[in-house]
Amino acid sequence: CIQVVGAFPASGCWVPVDSPEVDAVIRSLVAGKLSTDPVPPGLITLDTIKQVLQMVAPAEIHAYGKIARARPRHPPEPTSGEPIVDELTRLLRSFPFFPPIIIDGELMKFGNDKVQLRLDVTGKLLCRSARGDMMVAEYLHLYGPVEYPSVESLALHQEPWQTTEV
């Protein structure tokens, strides 16, 4: 876990997952598991890198599309007093900056999609939209690139503390 997290800037800035630093760490991890021989070309793909990041350090690494970052330290706790808004704010901190999301009660406008939000009994944030019912994190991973295709490239230039406002 420390080796993987060390491949990312401590500042929490987003970097491409296929950057030389991240690629070198992933290759050494995969090579260590397979054998002492170098990893053959073509074995490490973008999907492999993302899978390794999520398996090795899911709590420490934020991955989105083709970019990732080390989790910024000690963000302030949201204090709106509304459980759904606070949980959405916490969740959005693990994603690149999206244009402002409008929320009214339990309704979120995300791009061209209207999404109904709710907390389940365990406190997980769920949503319902024309695209189906799912966890909000899954929804953002699946439909963020559709609604906001430029977010990945913009994230490479954003400040680590810049997060989406709810």
Residue pairs with C-beta under 8 A, 6 or more apart in sequence:
1 56
1 57
1 60
3 25
3 28
3 29
4 25
4 26
4 29
4 52
4 53
4 56
4 57
4 60
4 61
5 57
5 60
5 61
5 70
6 25
7 21
7 22
7 24
7 25
7 26
8 15
8 21
8 22
8 61
8 68
8 69
8 70
9 15
9 69
9 70
10 70
11 72
11 160
12 69
12 70
12 71
12 72
12 73
12 160
12 161
13 69
13 156
13 158
13 159
13 160
14 64
14 67
14 68
14 69
14 96
14 155
14 156
14 158
14 160
15 21
15 22
15 67
15 68
15 69
15 156
16 22
16 66
16 67
16 156
17 46
17 49
17 50
17 53
17 63
17 66
17 67
17 68
18 46
18 49
18 66
22 49
22 68
23 44
23 49
26 44
26 48
26 49
26 52
26 53
27 38
27 39
27 44
29 52
29 56
30 39
30 43
30 44
30 48
30 52
31 37
31 38
31 39
46 66
50 63
50 68
53 61
53 63
53 68
54 61
54 63
59 71
60 70
60 71
61 68
61 69
61 70
61 71
62 68
62 69
62 70
62 71
62 94
62 95
64 95
64 96
64 141
64 144
64 151
64 152
64 155
65 144
65 145
65 151
65 152
66 152
67 96
67 152
67 155
67 156
69 160
71 94
72 93
72 160
72 161
75 93
75 161
75 163
77 86
78 85
78 86
78 89
78 90
79 86
80 86
80 89
80 166
83 119
84 103
84 106
84 117
84 118
84 119
84 125
85 103
85 166
87 119
87 123
87 125
88 101
88 103
88 108
88 117
88 125
88 136
88 166
89 163
89 166
91 125
91 136
91 137
91 140
92 98
92 101
92 140
92 163
92 164
92 166
93 163
94 137
95 140
95 144
95 164
96 151
96 152
96 154
96 155
96 158
97 151
97 154
97 155
97 158
97 162
97 163
97 164
98 110
98 144
98 148
98 151
98 164
99 148
99 164
100 164
100 165
101 108
101 109
101 110
101 164
101 165
101 166
102 108
102 109
103 109
103 117
103 166
106 116
106 117
106 118
107 114
107 115
107 116
107 117
108 114
108 115
108 116
108 117
108 127
109 115
110 139
110 140
110 143
110 147
111 143
111 146
111 147
111 148
112 147
113 129
113 130
113 131
113 143
113 147
114 129
114 130
115 127
115 128
115 129
115 136
115 139
116 127
116 128
116 129
117 125
117 126
117 127
117 136
118 125
118 126
118 127
118 128
119 125
119 126
120 126
124 135
125 135
125 136
125 137
126 133
126 134
126 135
126 136
127 133
127 134
127 135
127 136
127 139
129 139
131 139
131 142
131 143
134 142
144 151
145 151
145 152
